[in-house]
């Protein structure tokens, strides 16, 4: 494990860190490792951390390090930028309604090909290359997710909600210290595929697994007391506080569905849910292995 830990945490600047400082850092991580060892952590991956190669590399190394020290990582991903890229290449104009992708039959075909066939396998390859063992799945595999049409399906097309979660296909993987990598595509009981919001998929899966933590990687610092002031980050807040901030209009726009996803997960038994800044290098390690964190942690 020692070599894996050092390999997973290495980067171009590690030689600049004095050896004594390096081992002190590892030693100070011990209480956090003990706290979360053997616990299931569901990570939703997207945003800037997906578009930047350096941030992507940071996330992958973090995942492998956390897996090496005994955390049970489940990795859920979307892939909006990549979907947009391929739609444009095929002369299909991407359309959105209230932040959700309008998904007709042609778009759904591209979504499935890109998320399941390209993005998912690329992430699996990166994790395997970094030293862990990962297995790529979609919500269709093993009936992990059963979808139902979104209430606005007349406008949105094949955008789905999650009707049921059956995580049994994941247990052999998790118990073998593999990292499941899950694309947010699911099918209904007739076999029709649906595009599922990756935040929603991660939250529902975290609840079904009884996860210790749900982590949503985003392009913002977290929940802000003042939306115009990046320094007004709320480090920790309970569900009552979140609802108060929503009533006051302090949580608005694209943050609302992310917060609702976290609240729903906690209501179903997840211990904590965090909205963390995926633009920060090693944001996962900051959130799990330090008191400082890397965003906003929501508690029950």
C-alpha positions as CSV (number, residue, x, y, z in Angstrom):
1,X,0.0,0.0,0.0
2,X,2.9,2.3,0.7
3,X,4.1,2.4,-2.8
4,X,0.6,2.9,-4.2
5,X,-0.1,5.7,-1.8
6,X,3.1,7.5,-2.8
7,X,2.5,6.9,-6.5
8,X,-1.1,8.0,-6.4
9,X,-0.2,11.3,-4.6
10,X,2.8,12.1,-6.8
11,X,2.9,15.0,-9.2
12,X,5.5,17.2,-10.8
13,X,6.1,19.2,-7.6
14,X,6.5,16.3,-5.1
15,X,10.3,16.4,-5.4
16,X,10.2,20.0,-4.0
17,X,8.6,18.7,-0.7
18,X,11.1,17.9,2.0
19,X,10.8,14.2,3.0
20,X,10.1,15.0,6.6
21,X,7.3,17.4,5.7
22,X,5.9,14.8,3.3
23,X,5.7,12.1,6.0
24,X,4.2,14.6,8.5
25,X,1.4,15.3,6.0
26,X,0.7,11.5,5.7
27,X,0.7,11.2,9.5
28,X,-1.7,14.0,10.0
29,X,-4.1,12.3,7.5
30,X,-4.4,9.3,9.8
31,X,-7.4,10.3,11.8
32,X,-9.4,11.1,8.6
33,X,-8.3,7.8,7.0
34,X,-9.4,5.9,10.1
35,X,-12.7,7.8,10.1
36,X,-13.6,6.9,6.6
37,X,-11.8,3.6,6.0
38,X,-14.4,1.0,4.9
39,X,-17.0,3.7,4.3
40,X,-18.7,4.2,0.9
41,X,-18.1,7.6,-0.7
42,X,-20.1,8.5,-3.8
43,X,-18.4,11.1,-6.1
44,X,-20.2,12.9,-8.9
45,X,-17.7,14.1,-11.5
46,X,-18.4,16.9,-14.0
47,X,-17.8,20.5,-14.8
48,X,-14.3,22.1,-15.0
49,X,-12.7,19.1,-13.5
50,X,-13.8,17.1,-16.5
51,X,-12.7,19.7,-19.1
52,X,-9.2,20.4,-17.8
53,X,-6.6,17.6,-18.3
54,X,-4.6,18.7,-15.2
55,X,-7.7,18.8,-13.0
56,X,-8.9,15.5,-14.4
57,X,-5.5,14.0,-13.6
58,X,-5.8,15.4,-10.0
59,X,-9.2,13.9,-9.5
60,X,-8.1,10.5,-10.8
61,X,-5.1,10.4,-8.5
62,X,-7.2,11.5,-5.6
63,X,-9.6,8.6,-6.3
64,X,-6.9,6.1,-6.4
65,X,-5.2,7.3,-3.3
66,X,-8.5,7.2,-1.3
67,X,-9.2,3.7,-2.6
68,X,-5.7,2.6,-1.6
69,X,-6.2,3.7,2.0
70,X,-9.5,1.8,2.3
71,X,-12.3,4.1,1.2
72,X,-15.0,2.5,-1.0
73,X,-15.3,4.9,-3.9
74,X,-18.2,4.9,-6.3
75,X,-17.7,7.4,-9.2
76,X,-20.7,8.8,-11.1
77,X,-20.2,11.0,-14.2
78,X,-22.0,13.0,-16.8
79,X,-20.3,14.5,-19.8
80,X,-22.1,17.5,-21.1
81,X,-19.2,19.2,-22.9
82,X,-18.3,16.0,-24.7
83,X,-21.9,15.5,-25.7
84,X,-22.1,19.0,-27.1
85,X,-18.9,18.5,-29.0
86,X,-20.3,15.4,-30.8
87,X,-23.7,16.9,-31.4
88,X,-22.1,19.9,-33.1
89,X,-19.9,17.6,-35.2
90,X,-23.0,15.8,-36.4
91,X,-24.8,19.1,-37.1
92,X,-27.3,18.7,-34.2
93,X,-27.9,21.9,-32.3
94,X,-27.8,21.3,-28.5
95,X,-30.9,22.7,-26.7
96,X,-31.6,23.2,-23.0
97,X,-34.8,24.0,-21.0
98,X,-34.4,25.1,-17.4
99,X,-30.9,23.6,-17.3
100,X,-31.9,20.2,-18.7
101,X,-30.8,19.0,-22.1
102,X,-33.7,18.6,-24.5
103,X,-33.2,15.0,-25.7
104,X,-35.0,13.8,-28.8
105,X,-34.4,10.4,-30.3
106,X,-31.3,11.4,-32.3
107,X,-29.8,13.3,-29.3
108,X,-30.5,10.3,-27.0
109,X,-28.5,8.1,-29.3
110,X,-25.5,10.4,-29.2
111,X,-25.8,10.8,-25.4
112,X,-25.7,7.0,-25.0
113,X,-22.7,6.6,-27.3
114,X,-20.7,9.4,-25.8
115,X,-21.4,8.8,-22.1
116,X,-21.4,5.0,-22.1
117,X,-19.0,4.2,-25.0
118,X,-16.5,7.1,-24.8
119,X,-16.4,9.1,-21.6
120,X,-17.0,6.1,-19.3
121,X,-14.3,3.9,-20.9
122,X,-11.9,6.8,-20.9
123,X,-12.3,7.3,-17.2
124,X,-12.0,3.6,-16.5
125,X,-8.8,3.5,-18.5
126,X,-7.4,6.5,-16.6
127,X,-8.2,5.0,-13.2
128,X,-6.7,1.6,-14.2
129,X,-3.6,3.3,-15.5
130,X,-3.2,5.2,-12.2
131,X,-3.1,1.9,-10.3
132,X,-6.6,1.0,-9.1
133,X,-9.0,-1.4,-10.7
134,X,-12.2,0.1,-12.1
135,X,-15.2,-1.2,-13.9
136,X,-17.4,0.9,-16.2
137,X,-21.2,0.6,-16.1
138,X,-24.3,2.6,-17.0
139,X,-27.5,2.8,-15.1
140,X,-28.9,0.2,-17.5
141,X,-26.4,-2.5,-16.4
142,X,-27.9,-4.9,-13.9
143,X,-31.0,-2.6,-13.7
144,X,-28.9,-0.3,-11.5
145,X,-31.4,2.5,-12.3
146,X,-34.9,2.2,-13.6
147,X,-36.0,5.4,-15.3
148,X,-39.3,7.1,-15.8
149,X,-40.1,10.1,-18.0
150,X,-39.6,13.5,-16.6
151,X,-42.9,15.3,-15.9
152,X,-42.0,17.8,-18.6
153,X,-41.3,15.0,-21.1
154,X,-43.4,16.7,-23.8
155,X,-40.8,19.5,-23.9
156,X,-37.7,17.6,-22.8
157,X,-38.1,14.3,-24.7
158,X,-36.0,11.4,-23.3
159,X,-34.9,13.1,-20.1
160,X,-35.7,10.8,-17.2
161,X,-36.1,10.7,-13.5
162,X,-35.1,7.7,-11.4
163,X,-38.0,5.5,-10.4
164,X,-35.9,2.8,-8.6
165,X,-32.3,1.9,-7.7
166,X,-31.0,-1.6,-7.4
167,X,-27.3,-1.4,-6.3
168,X,-26.9,-5.2,-6.0
169,X,-24.7,-5.3,-9.2
170,X,-22.2,-3.0,-7.4
171,X,-21.7,-5.0,-4.2
172,X,-19.3,-7.6,-5.7
173,X,-17.2,-4.8,-7.2
174,X,-17.1,-2.7,-4.1
175,X,-16.3,-5.7,-1.9
176,X,-13.4,-6.5,-4.2
177,X,-12.0,-3.0,-3.8
178,X,-12.9,-2.1,-7.4
179,X,-14.1,1.4,-8.3
180,X,-17.4,1.4,-10.2
181,X,-17.6,4.1,-12.8
182,X,-21.2,4.8,-13.7
183,X,-22.6,6.8,-16.7
184,X,-25.8,8.6,-16.0
185,X,-28.0,6.8,-18.6
186,X,-30.9,4.5,-17.6
187,X,-33.8,2.7,-19.2
188,X,-37.4,2.3,-18.2
189,X,-39.2,-1.0,-17.9
190,X,-39.8,-1.2,-21.7
191,X,-36.1,-0.7,-22.4
192,X,-36.3,2.9,-23.6
193,X,-33.1,4.8,-22.7
194,X,-33.2,8.1,-20.9
195,X,-30.7,10.8,-20.1
196,X,-30.5,11.2,-16.3
197,X,-29.0,14.2,-14.5
198,X,-25.7,13.0,-13.1
199,X,-26.3,14.9,-9.7
200,X,-29.6,13.2,-9.3
201,X,-28.1,9.8,-10.2
202,X,-25.3,10.2,-7.7
203,X,-27.7,11.3,-4.9
204,X,-30.1,8.4,-5.4
205,X,-27.3,5.9,-5.6
206,X,-25.7,7.3,-2.4
207,X,-29.0,6.8,-0.6
208,X,-29.4,3.3,-1.9
209,X,-25.9,2.3,-0.9
210,X,-26.2,3.9,2.6
211,X,-23.1,6.0,1.7
212,X,-21.2,8.0,4.3
213,X,-20.7,10.9,2.0
214,X,-22.0,12.3,-1.3
215,X,-19.6,14.7,-3.0
216,X,-20.7,16.8,-6.0
217,X,-17.8,18.3,-7.9
218,X,-18.9,21.7,-9.3
219,X,-17.6,24.9,-11.0
220,X,-18.3,27.1,-7.9
221,X,-16.8,27.5,-4.5
222,X,-19.9,26.0,-2.8
223,X,-22.9,27.7,-1.2
224,X,-22.3,31.4,-0.8
225,X,-24.0,33.7,1.8
226,X,-23.7,36.4,-0.8
227,X,-23.8,35.2,-4.4
228,X,-21.7,38.2,-5.5
229,X,-19.0,37.6,-2.9
230,X,-16.8,34.6,-3.4
231,X,-15.4,35.0,0.1
232,X,-18.7,34.4,1.7
233,X,-18.5,30.7,1.5
234,X,-20.7,28.7,3.9
235,X,-18.5,25.9,5.1
236,X,-21.1,23.9,6.8
237,X,-24.9,24.1,7.0
238,X,-27.8,21.9,8.1
239,X,-31.0,21.2,6.1
240,X,-32.9,23.8,8.0
241,X,-30.3,26.4,7.2
242,X,-30.4,25.4,3.5
243,X,-34.2,25.8,3.4
244,X,-33.9,29.2,5.0
245,X,-31.3,30.3,2.4
246,X,-33.6,29.1,-0.4
247,X,-36.5,31.0,1.0
248,X,-34.3,34.1,1.2
249,X,-33.3,33.7,-2.4
250,X,-29.6,33.2,-1.5
251,X,-29.6,29.8,-3.2
252,X,-30.9,30.2,-6.7
253,X,-30.4,29.2,-10.3
254,X,-28.3,26.1,-11.0
255,X,-27.4,25.6,-7.4
256,X,-31.1,24.7,-6.5
257,X,-31.1,21.3,-8.1
258,X,-27.7,20.4,-6.6
259,X,-28.8,21.5,-3.1
260,X,-32.1,19.6,-3.5
261,X,-30.2,16.5,-4.5
262,X,-28.0,16.8,-1.4
263,X,-31.1,17.3,0.9
264,X,-32.9,14.4,-0.6
265,X,-29.8,12.1,-0.2
266,X,-29.5,13.1,3.5
267,X,-33.2,12.6,4.1
268,X,-32.7,9.0,2.9
269,X,-29.8,8.3,5.2
270,X,-26.6,9.6,3.7
271,X,-24.5,11.1,6.5
272,X,-23.3,14.3,4.8
273,X,-23.4,15.7,1.3
274,X,-20.9,18.3,0.1
275,X,-20.9,20.6,-2.9
276,X,-17.2,21.1,-3.6
277,X,-15.1,23.3,-5.9
278,X,-13.8,21.0,-8.6
279,X,-11.6,23.8,-9.9
280,X,-9.3,23.3,-7.0
281,X,-6.5,20.8,-7.5
282,X,-7.0,17.8,-5.1
283,X,-10.4,19.1,-4.0
284,X,-11.4,15.5,-3.0
285,X,-8.5,15.1,-0.7
286,X,-9.1,18.6,0.8
287,X,-12.7,17.6,1.5
288,X,-12.1,14.2,3.0
289,X,-8.6,14.4,4.6
290,X,-8.6,17.9,6.1
291,X,-10.8,20.0,8.4
292,X,-10.6,22.8,5.9
293,X,-12.7,21.1,3.3
294,X,-13.2,22.3,-0.3
295,X,-16.7,23.7,-0.4
296,X,-20.0,23.4,1.6
297,X,-20.9,20.4,3.6
298,X,-24.6,19.9,4.3
299,X,-25.7,17.8,7.3
300,X,-29.0,16.5,8.6
